[in-house]
Structures are given as structure tokens and as C-alpha cells.
Amino acid sequence: MNSLVSAHQKHPRPGKDRSSAATTVHRLLPAAGLWVLAPLTAEFLPGNVSIAHLGMLGIFAPPYGGGALLIRECVRRVGRGWPSIFALALAYGVLEEAFLMQSLFNPDFLGKHLHLLDPGHLSSMGIGAWWTVFVLTLHTVWSISVPIALVEAVVPERVDSPWLGGVSLMIVAVVFVLACISVAHFTVLNDPTHFVATRSQFTWAAAGIAFLIPLAFALPRSSAVRSSGPIPSPSVLGLEAFVVASIFLLVPRVWGGWAVLGYVGLFALAVSRIEQWSQRTGWRAVHRLALAGGAAMAYASHAFIEIPSIGDPGTITRLGNFIFAALVAGLIVLGAKKTVYQ
């Protein structure tokens, strides 16, 4: 009898195996969703890459999806919140644009003659003030923070818990590092002049990352003490986020330094109001979703006037813009249903 029991324990029933596998898949679904949504939001939703090149999602997922997952997991594991996510998202932006793409320093990025560094050019640092603020904001808000917020809204019961185990997290980290090395190598090889930034430029960029990472984990946790006061409804908040994000995306770069000042004004307005509202008793998960959803739909709307960097602005591309916008809108609706009572 003992041998029969032992054999049964070594060889569980097939039904239990299937149940365990289904549980594992269900547990990993949010992580898988973020792995895919981050590159979709970063490159396809704003119309930078045409749906005709959807296969490139496999190339974009390791750096974007890997970065978003690592940031989200590290922050949630130590019990910190959105200020920490924003700080690490900014560090990610510096990593990508200073080290992987080198667009912060390259006066003719990939030989495309875009003149990205001309508006508000700072010759002493070899950067463009407009491009630096603009592209780092894109990564901080849309490449990392918006996808995290949208996926978390779909699984509100798991917002504060890790989505990956230790081994899975290590695998994501290794894939992310390898992807970063590959992107950096590809960028240098495909630049007509094989541009490489100066040592001082890399040093300042590294110093920025070295400052932001510990800052993210030194920022205070959210206070449990709430104050009274009015908060906009989620629909109004989402509309405000859409308007502010759209203004940011539409500010002409030819304004140079004035554009940067405009961005600073938008940041100050958004941060101060969100900080004030989020400390009030009526602030809920659906409000966070409204902010992310408004920003995401601003990105989706901008796609219809964007000329893709990869692909052409033809019918297929515009159809793709609509499809991506509809997918994100559907995700927002699903998240709203899940978070409305949270």
C-alpha cells in the first residue's frame, strides 16, 4: 500500500498537471501582457512603425517589454509606488537614447537628416534641449508608465504583488541586457558615420542613471493619511489627460527653448494637480487608469498625422492606426470595469 501511495505522489494525475499548468499561465498573463503592450504603445500606437511591419514587435519587445517588466517588478517588490516607477522610467529613457540609440548626441541620427539637435542646441553638451526633454518624456510616460498602468488596471487584485518569480525575473533581466547590447551594436553599425558619443557625454548620461536609480528607491512611500477635497470624475480626468498629452505632442519643435519652457509648464501643472488629487480620500484606481487612458489615446490620435519612421503613410498604415487605437480603447474599457469599485 505504501508503495502505491508513493508511486501516486511521484506521478500526479494528468488533471492535476493540467490544473497546475493553467494556474501558472494565468499567473504569468499580466507579465506577458506588459511584455507585448509596452512595445506596441511605444512604437506602433503613435504611428512611428506601420502595422505592415508588425513582425518587428519581436525585436522591440525585449528592450521595451523587458524594461517595463523589470521596473514594475522591482518597484512593487519593495512596496513603492508611482513616483518610483516614473524615476526608473526616466532612467530607462536615458539608457535608450544616450547609450543604445545615442540620439541625444548624434547630430544626424542614423543619417536621416532629422536635425533633432538643432532646436535649443546646447553646444557645450552636444545636445538639443528640445529633443532631450521631448524624447525622455516619451519614454517616461508612454514607453513605460502608461503600459504598466493599463495592464495593472486589468488585474487590480494584483497591483501590489509581483507577477514574476525569481527565476523568471532573472531570465527577463538577462534577455533585456542582451537586447540592449544588440540594439547598441546595431545602431552603431547602421549609422552612416558609425557615430559614437564622447566619453564626457557617456559619463554625464551614466551619472544621470546612477542618480535616478537610488532616488527611485529613496522616494517616500504613499501616505495612508488622506485629506478631503474634490476630485474630478474619471471621465473628466481622462479628458484632461488627453488634452495635456495632445498639447505636449503638438508643440512645434521649431520653438526650441520656448517649447522646452512650455513642456516645463505642462509638467508643473500635471504633477501638482495629480499630487494634490492623489492624496484625497476619493482617489481610486480608476482615476489612475483615466490618466493613463487619456495619455494613451492622445498617442493613438497623434498617429493619424504621424509619418512613420518604418513604413509608409498609406492605407494599410492608417488602418493599423485605427486598429491599435481600438485595441487600447478596449483595454481601457476592460480596465474601467475591473477598477470602478477598487
Secondary structure, 3 states (H helix, E strand, C coil): CHHHHHHHHHCCCHHHHHHHHHHHHHHHHHHHHHHHHHHHHHHHCCCCECHHHHHHHHHHHHHHHHHHHHHHHHHHHCCCCHHHHHHHHHHHHHHHHHHHCCCCCCCCHHHCCCCCCCCCEECCCCEEHHHHHHHHHHHHHHHHHHHHHHHHHHCHHHCCCCCCCHHHHHHHHHHHHHHHHHHHHHHHHHCCCCCCCCHHHHHHHHHHHHHHHHHHHHCCCCCCCCECCCCCCHHHHHHHHHHHHHHHHHCCHHHCHHHHHHHHHHHHHHHHHHHHHHCECCCCHHHHHHHHHHHHHHHHHHHHHCCCCECCCCHHHHHHHHHHHHHHHHHHHHHHHHHCCC
